[in-house]
Amino acid sequence: MVFLLRPRNLYVALTYLLLSCTPLAGVLFGEPLAHPGTVAGVELMAWLGVWAVFKRPAYFHWLLLPAFLALPVELYLYVFYGQGISTHHLGILAETSPSEAAEFLGSKVWLLGGVAVAVLAWFVTSGIAAWRTRDLDWDDVSRHVVLAALALAVGVFAYGRHFGVAPTPPKAVARGAQPSGSVVKVANKVANKVPEEDEVEEAAPPPAAAPRRGALPPLAHWAQLPFDLDAFAHSWPFGIVARGVDFYKERVYLADLNRSSAAFRFHARADEGSAQAQVVVMVIGESSRYDRWSLNGYARETNPLLSQQANLVPLADVITSVSATRLSVPVIISRKPATQSLKDGFSEKSFISAFKEAGYKTFWLSNQISFGKFDTPVSVFAKEADVVDFLNLGGFTDNSNYDEVLFEPLAHALADPAPRKLLVLHTLGSHWNYSHRYPKQFDKWQPSLFGVDKPVFTDIAIRDKLNNSYDGSILYTDWFLDRVIETLKGVHQPASMLYVADHGQTLYDGTCKLVFHGHNTQYEFHVPAFAWYSDEYAEHYPDKVDQLRRHRKAKLATENMFHTLLDLGGVRYPGERLSWSFANPAFRRHKRYVDSYGWTDYDNAVIKGDCHEVIAKGKPLPRS
């Protein structure tokens, strides 16, 4: 091994070692690497495989160019956002022009550019060193042994992926570590649900499916390799390719959804009596719970500002069909039925396209992330807008923006010369970590999680801190929404606004051991909502205002939002359903289904226990 100390060989070896250590960069910024042993093992297998196939580094060094090019971006994201490259970031990079990138980076563009030049020089010089040395050639019999072993491992892995893996025998399970009762309980309660990014918890693996007739049997449990595709995606340098593949699949998925509704038209038009200049706003809240708003009777004053708005109409009984953002938002903004909310995609477009057809200029301003397997159905609808602005590069971490980041693009949109405008504001609201959703001045109730590094949310001992921080996020939401309303008042023209949360939260209520969302509780289905109108709107549409107030206590669902928003904006189209608009005298209540052990009629259900589970009195409709 003395030959490794020769300058060229040492330079090449250290280059590859440093690339492999890239996942550890997050540790330097307080972001521990999950399962480092697995990642290290995956990296070792990848290096052995590539070296064995190509025989010498000079022949595979060019394959490392994507990793070298991505390295400055990976480090930048760790420094400023505490996370590495994800599908979301690749989406932003793909859709950002050089001028937009320079504007976003500001003075840091020179630093990033300098690092990029240095890394590129590193790639070239290490490639030259790899080409000029023959000491690192792998040409003895061990190479063939490794190739055979790797081929066998790939075959076993592919077999298990295709035919499944046999479940671990009961005796083997008994000897192993048992999952905690609380984890199993939570896993059972979220069965058949689609969890959000922050809801994925460890759970026992599902039993392998029975093999098809004529198919080969599943892989024996003892033959399963300790290989994880997610660990490979987080490894360097070859894992960056897996992230690119995920991004490509995501783009294909988005394109398929776009194509499925591309030809759809509402044939919408502006009502002859509608105002020539007006603003319609839809604010989509996140993870907000009805009974934590003082506007709705909560003892703590979490809505001191909204409670003073004279033209605000609180809606007392609004239900969301499913407690997951990517599934609930499409029901809010399109005609997608609640009982189809578990299905990806929809054949129709959203109210954005209807407003566009009626002559409105449309804006989607979001503090949510734009890409990722949890939110693509929302992004597809968002892209219908004339102006689409995703402002959150940080995801859901403490480095993500506060919702006030939407104020500037809101002001730009309102200043647009178009006489009729539709604005959708998609907020981060009360998404976990609750204490990351607001600045220090809103940390009113103590003790809280503000300043606590990575709290263990599954530890019920932090219940009080968790709840105090949650209330702080509602207090901040109150301030944010009040500012939006005050901004709309300054337009001095007819303006209307709807606010509704996508779902609520369960928060260790009483003896309930559940937290967050993805469960079957009333806390998550009953969401806060309100309507607001400007004085100018009331003058022009007194009948609509009267109907809003008349139906403030009506039994509503998020399905009503699509129809009501179009009605508020005076948009008409063939086949419109005015009986679902609570701003219309034709309004009639309809069945409100929620995803609770099947499709349960919310108004024909019982509320059970401290968790307030929604249980059908009869047999719920099956999920389709």
C-alpha positions as CSV (number, residue, x, y, z in Angstrom):
1,M,0.0,0.0,0.0
2,V,3.1,2.2,-0.1
3,F,2.2,3.2,-3.6
4,L,-0.8,5.2,-2.2
5,L,1.6,7.7,-0.8
6,R,2.8,8.7,-4.2
7,P,1.5,12.3,-4.9
8,R,-0.8,11.4,-7.9
9,N,-2.2,8.3,-6.2
10,L,-2.7,10.1,-2.9
11,Y,-4.4,13.0,-4.7
12,V,-6.9,10.7,-6.5
13,A,-7.6,8.6,-3.4
14,L,-8.2,11.7,-1.2
15,T,-10.4,13.2,-3.9
16,Y,-12.7,10.2,-3.9
17,L,-12.6,9.9,-0.1
18,L,-13.6,13.6,0.3
19,L,-16.5,13.2,-2.2
20,S,-17.7,10.2,-0.2
21,C,-17.7,12.3,3.0
22,T,-20.1,14.9,1.5
23,P,-23.1,13.4,3.4
24,L,-21.2,14.3,6.6
25,A,-21.2,18.0,5.7
26,G,-24.6,18.3,7.3
27,V,-23.2,17.2,10.7
28,L,-21.0,20.4,10.7
29,F,-24.2,22.4,10.6
30,G,-26.1,20.5,13.2
31,E,-27.9,18.1,10.8
32,P,-27.0,14.6,11.8
33,L,-26.8,11.9,9.1
34,A,-29.5,9.2,9.5
35,H,-28.1,5.6,9.4
36,P,-24.4,6.6,8.7
37,G,-23.4,3.0,8.8
38,T,-25.8,2.0,6.0
39,V,-24.7,5.0,3.9
40,A,-21.1,4.1,4.3
41,G,-21.8,0.5,3.4
42,V,-23.7,1.6,0.3
43,E,-20.9,4.0,-0.8
44,L,-18.3,1.2,-0.3
45,M,-20.3,-1.2,-2.5
46,A,-20.8,1.5,-5.2
47,W,-17.0,2.3,-5.3
48,L,-16.1,-1.4,-5.5
49,G,-18.7,-1.9,-8.2
50,V,-17.6,1.0,-10.4
51,W,-13.9,0.3,-9.9
52,A,-14.3,-3.4,-10.7
53,V,-16.3,-2.7,-13.9
54,F,-14.1,0.0,-15.3
55,K,-10.8,-1.4,-13.9
56,R,-9.0,2.0,-13.6
57,P,-10.2,5.4,-12.3
58,A,-9.3,7.2,-15.5
59,Y,-12.1,5.3,-17.2
60,F,-14.9,6.2,-14.7
61,H,-13.7,9.6,-13.5
62,W,-16.0,11.4,-16.0
63,L,-19.0,9.8,-14.4
64,L,-18.3,11.9,-11.3
65,L,-18.8,15.2,-13.1
66,P,-22.5,15.6,-11.9
67,A,-21.4,15.1,-8.3
68,F,-18.6,17.7,-8.7
69,L,-21.0,20.2,-10.2
70,A,-23.6,19.6,-7.6
71,L,-21.2,19.8,-4.7
72,P,-21.2,23.7,-4.4
73,V,-25.0,23.6,-4.4
74,E,-25.1,20.9,-1.8
75,L,-22.8,22.8,0.5
76,Y,-24.8,26.1,0.0
77,L,-28.0,24.4,1.0
78,Y,-26.5,22.9,4.1
79,V,-25.0,26.2,5.1
80,F,-28.2,28.3,4.6
81,Y,-31.0,25.8,4.8
82,G,-29.7,22.8,6.8
83,Q,-30.5,20.2,4.1
84,G,-29.0,18.7,1.0
85,I,-30.3,18.7,-2.6
86,S,-33.8,17.3,-2.9
87,T,-36.3,16.9,-5.7
88,H,-37.7,20.2,-4.6
89,H,-34.4,22.0,-5.1
90,L,-33.8,20.3,-8.5
91,G,-37.2,21.6,-9.6
92,I,-36.3,25.2,-8.6
93,L,-33.0,24.9,-10.3
94,A,-34.6,23.7,-13.5
95,E,-37.2,26.5,-13.5
96,T,-34.9,29.4,-12.5
97,S,-33.2,31.6,-15.0
98,P,-29.6,32.8,-14.5
99,S,-30.8,36.3,-13.8
100,E,-33.4,35.1,-11.2
101,A,-30.7,33.0,-9.6
102,A,-28.3,36.0,-9.4
103,E,-31.1,38.2,-7.9
104,F,-31.9,35.5,-5.3
105,L,-28.2,34.8,-4.3
106,G,-27.3,38.5,-4.2
107,S,-23.7,39.0,-3.1
108,K,-23.4,35.3,-2.4
109,V,-23.4,34.6,-6.1
110,W,-19.7,35.5,-6.3
111,L,-18.8,33.2,-3.4
112,L,-20.8,30.3,-5.0
113,G,-19.3,31.0,-8.4
114,G,-15.8,31.0,-6.9
115,V,-16.4,27.7,-5.2
116,A,-17.8,26.2,-8.4
117,V,-14.7,27.3,-10.4
118,A,-12.5,25.7,-7.7
119,V,-14.5,22.5,-7.7
120,L,-14.3,22.3,-11.5
121,A,-10.5,22.8,-11.4
122,W,-10.4,20.0,-8.7
123,F,-12.3,17.7,-11.1
124,V,-10.0,18.4,-14.0
125,T,-6.7,18.1,-12.0
126,S,-7.8,14.9,-10.3
127,G,-8.9,13.5,-13.6
128,I,-5.5,14.2,-15.1
129,A,-3.8,12.6,-12.1
130,A,-6.1,9.5,-12.5
131,W,-5.2,9.3,-16.2
132,R,-1.4,9.5,-15.6
133,T,-1.2,6.9,-13.0
134,R,-1.4,3.1,-13.5
135,D,-0.8,2.2,-9.9
136,L,-4.6,2.2,-9.2
137,D,-5.5,-0.2,-11.9
138,W,-7.4,-3.2,-10.6
139,D,-6.3,-6.2,-12.7
140,D,-5.8,-9.1,-10.4
141,V,-8.0,-12.1,-9.7
142,S,-9.8,-10.3,-6.8
143,R,-11.5,-8.0,-9.3
144,H,-13.3,-11.0,-10.9
145,V,-14.3,-12.3,-7.5
146,V,-15.7,-8.9,-6.5
147,L,-17.6,-8.7,-9.9
148,A,-19.1,-12.1,-9.3
149,A,-20.1,-11.2,-5.7
150,L,-21.6,-7.9,-6.8
151,A,-23.5,-9.6,-9.7
152,L,-25.0,-12.1,-7.2
153,A,-25.9,-9.3,-4.8
154,V,-27.6,-7.3,-7.6
155,G,-29.5,-10.4,-8.7
156,V,-30.7,-11.2,-5.1
157,F,-31.8,-7.5,-4.6
158,A,-33.6,-7.5,-8.0
159,Y,-35.3,-10.8,-7.1
160,G,-36.5,-9.4,-3.8
161,R,-37.8,-6.2,-5.4
162,H,-39.8,-8.2,-8.0
163,F,-41.1,-11.1,-6.1
164,G,-41.1,-9.7,-2.6
165,V,-39.5,-10.8,0.6
166,A,-41.0,-13.5,2.8
167,P,-42.1,-12.3,6.3
168,T,-39.9,-13.0,9.3
169,P,-41.1,-16.2,11.1
170,P,-42.9,-15.5,14.4
171,K,-40.1,-17.0,16.5
172,A,-37.6,-14.8,14.8
173,V,-39.8,-11.8,15.5
174,A,-40.1,-12.8,19.2
175,R,-36.3,-12.9,19.5
176,G,-36.0,-9.5,17.9
177,A,-36.9,-6.1,19.2
178,Q,-40.6,-5.5,19.4
179,P,-42.1,-2.2,18.2
180,S,-43.6,-0.1,20.9
181,G,-47.3,-0.3,21.5
182,S,-47.8,3.3,20.8
183,V,-46.1,3.1,17.4
184,V,-48.2,0.1,16.4
185,K,-51.3,1.9,17.6
186,V,-50.5,5.0,15.5
187,A,-49.6,2.8,12.5
188,N,-53.0,1.0,12.8
189,K,-54.8,4.3,13.0
190,V,-53.2,5.7,9.9
191,A,-53.7,2.6,7.8
192,N,-54.7,3.4,4.3
193,K,-53.7,7.0,4.8
194,V,-51.1,8.9,2.9
195,P,-48.7,10.5,5.4
196,E,-47.2,13.9,5.1
197,E,-43.4,14.3,5.1
198,D,-43.3,14.9,8.9
199,E,-45.6,12.0,9.7
200,V,-43.6,9.1,8.6
201,E,-42.7,7.1,11.6
202,E,-41.1,3.7,12.1
203,A,-43.6,0.8,11.8
204,A,-43.5,-2.9,11.3
205,P,-43.0,-4.0,7.7
206,P,-46.1,-5.2,6.0
207,P,-46.3,-8.9,5.3
208,A,-45.2,-9.9,1.8
209,A,-47.9,-10.3,-0.8
210,A,-48.8,-13.9,-1.8
211,P,-47.0,-14.8,-5.0
212,R,-49.1,-15.0,-8.2
213,R,-49.9,-18.4,-9.6
214,G,-46.9,-19.6,-11.6
215,A,-44.6,-16.9,-10.2
216,L,-41.4,-17.7,-8.3
217,P,-41.6,-17.7,-4.5
218,P,-40.6,-14.6,-2.5
219,L,-37.0,-14.1,-1.3
220,A,-36.3,-15.8,2.0
221,H,-36.2,-13.3,4.8
222,W,-32.6,-14.3,5.7
223,A,-31.4,-13.5,2.2
224,Q,-32.6,-9.9,2.2
225,L,-29.7,-7.6,1.7
226,P,-29.1,-4.7,4.1
227,F,-29.4,-2.3,1.2
228,D,-31.7,0.7,1.1
229,L,-32.4,2.8,-2.0
230,D,-33.0,5.9,0.1
231,A,-29.5,5.5,1.7
232,F,-28.1,5.2,-1.8
233,A,-29.8,8.4,-2.8
234,H,-28.2,10.2,0.2
235,S,-24.7,8.8,-0.5
236,W,-22.0,10.5,-2.6
237,P,-20.9,10.7,-5.3
238,F,-23.1,8.2,-7.1
239,G,-26.3,8.8,-5.1
240,I,-26.7,12.2,-6.8
241,V,-27.8,10.2,-9.9
242,A,-30.6,8.6,-7.9
243,R,-31.9,12.0,-6.9
244,G,-31.8,13.0,-10.5
245,V,-33.8,9.9,-11.4
246,D,-36.4,10.8,-8.7
247,F,-36.6,14.3,-10.1
248,Y,-37.1,12.9,-13.6
249,K,-39.9,10.7,-12.4
250,E,-41.5,13.6,-10.6
251,R,-41.4,15.7,-13.8
252,V,-43.0,12.8,-15.8
253,Y,-45.7,12.5,-13.1
254,L,-46.4,16.2,-13.3
255,A,-46.5,16.2,-17.1
256,D,-49.0,13.2,-17.1
257,L,-51.3,15.1,-14.7
258,N,-51.0,18.2,-16.9
259,R,-51.8,16.3,-20.0
260,S,-54.8,14.6,-18.5
261,S,-56.5,18.0,-18.0
262,A,-54.9,20.0,-20.8
263,A,-58.0,20.1,-23.0
264,F,-60.4,20.8,-20.2
265,R,-62.4,24.1,-20.4
266,F,-65.0,25.6,-18.1
267,H,-66.2,28.0,-20.8
268,A,-66.5,30.5,-18.0
269,R,-67.4,34.2,-18.4
270,A,-67.8,37.2,-16.2
271,D,-71.3,37.9,-15.0
272,E,-72.8,41.0,-16.7
273,G,-73.5,42.6,-13.3
274,S,-70.0,41.9,-11.9
275,A,-67.7,44.8,-11.1
276,Q,-65.2,45.8,-13.8
277,A,-62.4,46.0,-11.3
278,Q,-62.2,43.7,-8.4
279,V,-59.9,41.4,-6.4
280,V,-60.7,37.9,-5.2
281,V,-58.3,36.2,-2.8
282,M,-58.1,32.6,-1.6
283,V,-55.9,31.9,1.4
284,I,-55.1,28.3,2.1
285,G,-54.0,27.6,5.7
286,E,-51.9,24.8,6.9
287,S,-52.5,22.4,9.9
288,S,-54.8,24.9,11.6
289,R,-57.3,23.7,14.2
290,Y,-60.8,25.2,14.6
291,D,-61.0,25.1,18.4
292,R,-57.6,26.9,18.8
293,W,-58.9,30.1,17.4
294,S,-60.3,32.6,19.9
295,L,-62.5,33.8,17.1
296,N,-64.2,30.4,17.5
297,G,-64.4,30.5,21.3
298,Y,-60.9,29.4,22.5
299,A,-60.0,30.8,25.9
300,R,-56.6,32.1,24.9
301,E,-56.7,35.2,22.8
302,T,-55.1,33.8,19.6
303,N,-57.1,36.1,17.3
304,P,-56.9,39.6,18.8
305,L,-56.7,41.3,15.4
306,L,-59.1,39.3,13.3
307,S,-61.7,39.7,16.0
308,Q,-61.7,43.4,15.3
309,Q,-62.3,43.2,11.6
310,A,-65.9,44.4,11.0
311,N,-66.4,42.7,7.6
312,L,-65.2,39.3,8.6
313,V,-67.6,36.4,8.7
314,P,-66.4,33.4,10.7
315,L,-67.6,30.0,9.4
316,A,-68.5,27.8,12.3
317,D,-68.8,24.4,10.7
318,V,-66.4,23.6,7.9
319,I,-65.1,20.0,7.4
320,T,-62.2,18.8,5.3
321,S,-62.5,15.4,3.8
322,V,-59.0,14.1,4.5
323,S,-56.2,15.2,6.8
324,A,-53.3,15.5,4.4
325,T,-52.3,18.6,2.4
326,R,-51.6,16.9,-0.9
327,L,-55.0,15.3,-0.8
328,S,-57.1,18.0,0.8
329,V,-56.0,21.1,-1.2
330,P,-57.2,19.7,-4.6
331,V,-60.7,19.4,-3.1
332,I,-60.6,23.0,-2.0
333,I,-59.5,24.5,-5.4
334,S,-61.2,22.2,-7.9
335,R,-64.4,20.2,-8.3
336,K,-62.7,17.0,-7.3
337,P,-65.2,15.1,-5.1
338,A,-64.2,14.4,-1.5
339,T,-64.6,10.7,-2.0
340,Q,-62.0,10.9,-4.8
341,S,-59.4,12.8,-2.8
342,L,-57.3,9.7,-2.2
343,K,-56.7,9.4,-5.9
344,D,-53.8,11.3,-7.5
345,G,-54.7,13.6,-10.3
346,F,-58.0,14.9,-11.6
347,S,-59.4,15.3,-15.1
348,E,-60.5,18.9,-14.6
349,K,-58.6,22.1,-13.9
350,S,-59.0,24.3,-10.8
351,F,-60.9,27.5,-10.3
352,I,-57.7,29.3,-11.4
353,S,-58.5,28.4,-15.0
354,A,-62.1,29.3,-14.6
355,F,-61.1,32.8,-13.5
356,K,-58.6,33.1,-16.3
357,E,-61.4,32.2,-18.9
358,A,-63.5,35.0,-17.3
359,G,-60.8,37.6,-17.8
360,Y,-59.0,37.6,-14.5
361,K,-55.3,37.7,-14.2
362,T,-54.3,34.9,-11.8
363,F,-51.5,34.6,-9.2
364,W,-50.4,31.7,-7.1
365,L,-48.1,32.9,-4.3
366,S,-46.9,30.1,-2.0
367,N,-44.8,29.6,1.1
368,Q,-45.0,25.9,0.6
369,I,-42.4,23.9,-1.4
370,S,-43.1,23.3,-5.1
371,F,-41.8,19.8,-5.7
372,G,-41.7,16.6,-3.8
373,K,-43.8,13.4,-3.6
374,F,-46.1,15.0,-1.0
375,D,-47.2,18.1,-2.8
376,T,-47.1,17.5,-6.6
377,P,-50.9,17.4,-7.0
378,V,-51.1,20.9,-5.6
379,S,-48.2,22.1,-7.8
380,V,-50.0,20.9,-11.0
381,F,-53.0,23.2,-10.2
382,A,-50.7,26.1,-9.2
383,K,-49.1,26.1,-12.6
384,E,-52.4,27.1,-14.2
385,A,-51.9,30.6,-12.9
386,D,-50.5,33.5,-15.0
387,V,-47.9,34.2,-12.2
388,V,-46.6,31.4,-10.1
389,D,-44.2,32.2,-7.2
390,F,-42.9,29.5,-4.8
391,L,-41.0,31.4,-2.2
392,N,-39.9,28.6,0.2
393,L,-36.6,27.1,-0.6
394,G,-36.1,25.7,2.8
395,G,-38.9,23.2,3.0
396,F,-40.3,22.7,6.5
397,T,-37.1,23.3,8.5
398,D,-36.4,26.2,10.8
399,N,-34.7,27.9,7.9
400,S,-37.9,28.2,5.9
401,N,-39.6,31.5,5.5
402,Y,-42.3,32.9,7.8
403,D,-45.6,33.5,5.9
404,E,-44.9,37.2,5.9
405,V,-42.6,36.5,2.9
406,L,-45.8,36.6,0.9
407,F,-46.4,40.3,1.6
408,E,-44.1,41.7,-1.1
409,P,-45.4,39.5,-4.0
410,L,-48.9,40.3,-2.7
411,A,-48.2,44.0,-3.0
412,H,-46.7,43.5,-6.5
413,A,-49.8,41.5,-7.6
414,L,-52.2,44.1,-6.3
415,A,-50.3,46.8,-8.1
416,D,-50.6,45.0,-11.4
417,P,-52.7,47.0,-13.9
418,A,-55.1,44.1,-14.7
419,P,-58.5,45.3,-13.5
420,R,-59.6,41.9,-12.3
421,K,-57.3,39.7,-10.3
422,L,-57.4,36.4,-8.5
423,L,-54.8,35.7,-5.9
424,V,-54.1,32.4,-4.1
425,L,-51.9,32.6,-1.0
426,H,-50.7,29.2,0.1
427,T,-49.3,29.5,3.6
428,L,-47.1,27.4,5.8
429,G,-49.4,28.2,8.7
430,S,-49.0,25.8,11.7
431,H,-46.9,23.1,10.0
432,W,-44.6,21.3,12.4
433,N,-42.2,22.4,13.9
434,Y,-44.7,24.8,15.3
435,S,-42.1,27.0,17.0
436,H,-40.4,27.5,13.6
437,R,-43.5,29.1,12.1
438,Y,-43.3,32.4,14.0
439,P,-40.7,35.0,15.2
440,K,-39.8,35.4,18.9
441,Q,-42.4,38.2,19.6
442,F,-45.2,35.7,19.0
443,D,-43.8,33.2,21.5
444,K,-46.5,34.3,24.1
445,W,-47.3,31.2,26.0
446,Q,-44.6,29.4,28.1
447,P,-42.9,27.0,28.3
448,S,-42.6,26.5,24.6
449,L,-40.4,24.8,22.0
450,F,-39.0,28.0,20.8
451,G,-35.2,27.6,20.6
452,V,-35.4,23.9,21.4
453,D,-33.2,22.0,18.9
454,K,-35.0,19.0,17.3
455,P,-37.7,18.3,19.9
456,V,-38.8,14.7,20.0
457,F,-42.5,15.1,19.2
458,T,-43.3,11.5,20.1
459,D,-42.4,12.2,23.7
460,I,-45.7,13.1,25.4
461,A,-43.7,14.8,28.1
462,I,-43.4,17.9,25.8
463,R,-47.2,18.1,25.4
464,D,-47.4,21.5,27.2
465,K,-44.5,23.0,25.2
466,L,-45.9,21.6,22.0
467,N,-49.4,23.1,22.6
468,N,-48.0,26.5,23.7
469,S,-45.9,26.7,20.5
470,Y,-48.9,25.6,18.4
471,D,-51.0,28.5,19.9
472,G,-48.1,30.8,19.1
473,S,-48.3,29.8,15.5
474,I,-52.1,30.6,15.5
475,L,-51.3,34.0,17.0
476,Y,-48.9,34.6,14.2
477,T,-51.4,33.5,11.6
478,D,-53.9,36.0,13.0
479,W,-51.3,38.8,12.5
480,F,-50.5,37.6,9.0
481,L,-54.2,37.4,7.9
482,D,-54.9,40.8,9.5
483,R,-52.1,42.3,7.4
484,V,-53.4,40.7,4.3
485,I,-56.9,42.2,4.9
486,E,-55.5,45.6,5.7
487,T,-53.5,45.5,2.4
488,L,-56.7,44.6,0.5
489,K,-58.5,47.5,2.1
490,G,-55.9,49.8,0.6
491,V,-56.9,48.8,-2.9
492,H,-60.2,50.8,-2.6
493,Q,-62.2,48.5,-4.9
494,P,-64.4,45.5,-4.5
495,A,-62.4,42.8,-2.8
496,S,-63.4,39.5,-1.3
497,M,-61.4,36.8,0.5
498,L,-61.9,33.3,1.7
499,Y,-59.6,31.6,4.2
500,V,-59.7,27.9,5.0
501,A,-57.2,25.5,6.5
502,D,-56.3,22.3,4.6
503,H,-56.7,20.2,7.8
504,G,-56.3,20.4,11.6
505,Q,-54.1,18.7,14.2
506,T,-54.4,16.3,17.1
507,L,-52.3,17.5,20.0
508,Y,-52.2,14.9,22.8
509,D,-55.6,15.9,23.9
510,G,-56.6,14.6,27.3
511,T,-55.5,11.0,27.5
512,C,-55.1,10.8,23.7
513,K,-51.7,9.6,22.7
514,L,-52.0,10.9,19.1
515,V,-50.2,13.9,17.7
516,F,-50.1,15.8,14.3
517,H,-52.4,14.7,11.5
518,G,-53.2,11.7,9.3
519,H,-55.6,10.3,11.9
520,N,-59.4,10.0,12.0
521,T,-60.1,12.7,14.6
522,Q,-62.6,15.6,14.7
523,Y,-59.6,17.8,15.6
524,E,-58.2,17.2,12.1
525,F,-61.5,17.3,10.1
526,H,-63.1,20.4,11.6
527,V,-61.1,23.4,10.2
528,P,-61.2,27.1,10.8
529,A,-62.5,29.2,7.9
530,F,-63.9,32.7,7.3
531,A,-65.0,35.1,4.6
532,W,-64.1,38.8,4.4
533,Y,-65.2,41.5,2.0
534,S,-64.3,45.2,1.5
535,D,-66.7,48.0,2.0
536,E,-66.7,48.5,-1.8
537,Y,-67.6,44.9,-2.3
538,A,-70.5,45.2,0.1
539,E,-71.8,48.3,-1.8
540,H,-71.6,46.4,-5.2
541,Y,-72.8,43.0,-4.0
542,P,-75.1,43.5,-1.0
543,D,-77.0,40.3,-1.7
544,K,-73.9,38.1,-1.6
545,V,-72.8,39.7,1.7
546,D,-76.2,39.0,3.1
547,Q,-76.0,35.3,2.0
548,L,-72.5,35.0,3.5
549,R,-73.8,36.2,6.9
550,R,-76.9,34.1,6.6
551,H,-74.8,30.9,6.1
552,R,-72.1,31.5,8.7
553,K,-73.3,28.6,10.8
554,A,-74.2,26.3,7.9
555,K,-72.8,22.8,7.6
556,L,-70.1,23.3,5.0
557,A,-67.2,21.3,3.6
558,T,-64.0,22.3,1.7
559,E,-65.9,21.2,-1.4
560,N,-68.0,24.4,-1.1
561,M,-64.9,26.6,-1.5
562,F,-64.6,26.2,-5.3
563,H,-68.2,27.1,-6.0
564,T,-68.3,30.0,-3.5
565,L,-65.1,31.6,-4.7
566,L,-66.3,31.7,-8.3
567,D,-69.7,33.0,-7.1
568,L,-68.0,35.8,-5.1
569,G,-66.0,36.8,-8.2
570,G,-69.1,36.8,-10.5
571,V,-67.8,34.0,-12.7
572,R,-70.4,31.9,-14.5
573,Y,-70.0,28.7,-16.5
574,P,-72.3,26.0,-17.9
575,G,-73.2,23.4,-15.3
576,E,-72.3,25.6,-12.4
577,R,-73.5,24.4,-9.0
578,L,-74.8,27.4,-7.2
579,S,-76.4,25.2,-4.6
580,W,-72.9,24.6,-3.3
581,S,-72.1,28.3,-2.9
582,F,-72.8,29.7,0.5
583,A,-72.8,33.1,-1.0
584,N,-75.9,32.3,-3.0
585,P,-79.6,32.0,-2.0
586,A,-79.7,28.7,-3.9
587,F,-77.3,27.1,-1.3
588,R,-78.3,23.7,0.0
589,R,-76.3,21.5,2.3
590,H,-74.9,18.2,1.1
591,K,-73.4,15.1,2.7
592,R,-70.0,15.7,4.1
593,Y,-67.8,12.6,3.8
594,V,-64.5,12.2,5.7
595,D,-61.9,9.6,5.4
596,S,-62.4,7.7,8.7
597,Y,-62.2,3.9,8.3
598,G,-63.8,4.3,4.9
599,W,-65.9,7.3,3.7
600,T,-67.9,8.3,6.8
601,D,-70.8,10.7,6.7
602,Y,-69.6,13.2,9.2
603,D,-73.1,14.3,10.2
604,N,-74.1,10.7,10.9
605,A,-71.2,9.7,13.1
606,V,-70.3,9.6,16.8
607,I,-67.3,11.3,18.3
608,K,-65.4,8.8,20.4
609,G,-62.9,9.3,23.3
610,D,-60.4,12.0,24.1
611,C,-59.0,11.6,20.5
612,H,-62.4,12.6,19.2
613,E,-62.3,9.8,16.6
614,V,-65.1,10.1,14.0
615,I,-66.9,6.8,13.9
616,A,-69.7,6.0,11.5
617,K,-73.0,4.9,13.0
618,G,-73.5,2.6,10.1
619,K,-71.1,1.0,7.7
620,P,-68.9,3.7,5.9
621,L,-68.6,3.7,2.2
622,P,-65.5,1.7,1.0
623,R,-62.5,3.6,-0.2
624,S,-62.2,3.5,-4.0
